[in-house]
């Protein structure tokens, strides 16, 4: 819940700042919901992978490191998943509030 709240606050703040800086009219409440949802889902899925990753076990992931390349463990995969999903709002463009033509 804490990560969802922080994600919502950060994305909402960023949208407010870009609205002011670039004279845009993006929806701040929509951005807050998007940020909170992405942060919450990312954290939840990361924790799920860390806790219940036994079914994700592959024989290739259990091999020792070859050629100096380490094999990712469940903590690494879980953190990468959490970070990737939590940062998705950075790539999603919100529509303008006053866009009458639906562009």
N, C-alpha and C positions, 0 to 999 in steps of 0.2 A: 504494500500500500504506500509505503514511503517513497519508493522509486516512481510509482505512478503519479504521486502528488508532485514530486520534483520535476518529472518529465512534463507534466501538464503546465506547471508554472514556467519552466524554461521555454517551452515552445510558445506559450501565450505571450511571454515577455518579448521573445524574438519577433513574433508577428506584430506586436504593438510598435516595437522599435522600427521595423521595416515599413510599417504603414506610415509612420511619422516621417522617416528619412526619405522614402521614395514617393511620398504622397499617394500611397495605395489605399485600398479599402477592403482588405482581407478580413474575414470573420475571426475575431479573437476567440469567442467561445468555441467555435469549431476547431480551432488550432489547439486549444486547451484540451478538448476531448481527444483529439488525435494524438497529442503528445502523451497524455495520461494512459490512453489505451495501448499505444505502442510500448511504452515503458513497462506497463503492467504485464502485458503479454510476453515481452522479451524476458523480463525477470522470472516470470512463472515458468516459461519454457526452459530457460537456463537451469533453474532449480530442479525441474523435472528430469532433465538430462543428467544432471549431476547425481541425483538420488536414484533414478531408475534406469540407468543406462546399461544394465545387464543384457537386455534384449537387443541393444544396439551393437553388441560385441561381434566383431568380425575377426576371423582368423588373421587377416592382414593387419589389423590394429593391435594384435597381441604379439606380433613378431618383434624381435629385438631391432634396434636401430641399425640401418644398413648405410654404409657410405657416409657416416657422420650425421645423417638426417634423423632427428628424433621423431618418434611416432607420437601423435597427440594423445594425451590422456583425457579422461572424462572431464576434468576441471577445465582444461584448455578448450575443449569442444563446447562445454557449457557456457563459458565466458564469451567465446566467439559468437555463439548463437544469441546470447543476451544482448551483446553490443550491436550486432547486425540488425536485429529486429527493433531495438530501442532507437536506432538512428534512422529508421525509415522515414519519419516525418520530414527529414531534411530534403528528401527527394520528391515529395508530394506537393504539388502546387494547389493551393486553395483557390476557389473561385472568388471573384469580387462580390461583395454584398449587393451593390447597386447595379449589377450587370443585367440590364433589361433584355438583352438579346440572347442570353444563355451561352455566351462564348466562354 
